[in-house]
């Protein structure tokens, strides 16, 4: 019997779980975690892209306790409560453009489903009753509930549930490798033309929304080419389609701004968020919507956004969100990311120069992917056997040896995803880079057959 018997894990194979050496994490402080055996780990993934202000923050736990004592729960169905009002106000103040109306749920998957339903609700309200299709991108992760899973573009998450999935999503190419020569307009990018071509192929009158992450996680921190987001905005405006920025990972400082779309100079119609809004100290997600869209729904015969959940806008979760945003503001956390991102990137680039098995370092801010290959100098990609070996546990073993908590990734590439807490300073970055160096050294030796 495993020491973790009775706890059913998420996205974990039974062979890895049904053992006596399951790691049990006990406490955290700053960018580091300790297990019950006293071993220290560097959290290089910010939990799961979400403990943005680090571990062990007593100000956030105090906010939760205070709110529990005052009002542990009441739903936001026709009533409000102070932390919900304050959290929505603070988010609206930080959101770009005229994005101002905040709808709370409890997770990123729910946030994406809320956006899909809102877009449909909006189009029905305006009389465009044929609009229901969603255009998303290949390898994009948008969640695992059935609605969000239908929008997700990662095959291995979908195959088992394919007969159960809604068929309204159309996937187009993402931005990996999408570039044009200097002087060529962004409208000529193949990844841009693919979006417009899909809208035309399906019929613009049937398309409800386009959804994309500012920097896409699936495929490995895919940074958009210059002008890409401006073209998405132009295309959506041209055909009356809503543009949704899925910022479940990107928002709340990950890219050095409160919202990732700010980095690319575009105001979407909706932003989905979760994770970093509370630095994961409480489950909270949601979407931010432009008020004119909400007013169209309110003025329609339906008269409301026809969606809700029991825990959406939970008073304890929103109280923690308020404390988190205050701390991020007082400590200027996004500025810390911008102040250190060049140092971080330079360190990663130095590792790439040192290790010929690195194909590419992709990312911005505190969000990166290390894409692996057999030999960069010779242009050799990973052999099928080596790719399977790395993905089947070899790479994870090398990562565990360093006690660096990062993700060995196989979603559209083979490599490592890195996303440390946003409070990471030069010392933490140096520690992280030194551990990644060890991982790459061990991986290179394994690829050479050294064991």
LINJOGI-V537417 format. One line per field, one symbol per residue. phi: phi as a letter, one per 30 degrees, with the letter a starting at -180 (. if undefined). burial: + if it has 24 or more other ideal C-beta (glycine too) atoms within 12 Angstrom, else -. A space follows every 10 residues. Layout:
phi: ???
burial: ???
This chain:
phi: .ddceicddc hbdeddcdbc cddcdcabai cbbbcdcidc bcdcbhiaib ddcicidddd dddddddddd adaadccibb bedddddddd dddcddhcdb ccccbcaded dddddddded eddddcjddd dbdccbceid cbkbdedddd ddcceddced cedcddcccb cbddcdicab dejddddddd dddddddded ddjedcccac badecdddjj hddddeiddd deddddddci cdcccdcecd dijecjbebd dddcibcddb bcbahddchi dbdablbcbd eedddddddd ddiaddalae cdiedddddd eddddddddd chdedddddc dddddddddd ddddcdddda cckbhcbbbc ccbdaddcic dddedddddd dckddddddd edhcdbcdcb cjaclbcbad eddecddddd ddddddeddd ddddddddjd j
burial: ---------- ---------- --+----+-+ +++------+ ++++++++++ +++++-+-++ --++--+--- -----+---- +-++-+++-+ ++-++++-++ ++++++++++ ++++++++++ ++++++-+-- ++++++++++ ++++++++++ ++++--++-- -----+-+++ ++++++-+-- -----+--++ ++++++-++- -+-+-+++++ ++++++++++ +++++-++++ +++-++--++ ++++++++++ ++++++++++ ++++-+++++ ++++++++++ ++++++++++ --++-++--- ----+-+-+- ++++++++++ ++++++++-- --++-+++-+ +-+++-++-- ++--+-++++ ++++++++++ ++++-+---- -+---++-++ +--+++-+++ -+++++++++ ++++++++++ +++++--++- +++-++++++ ++++-++--- -
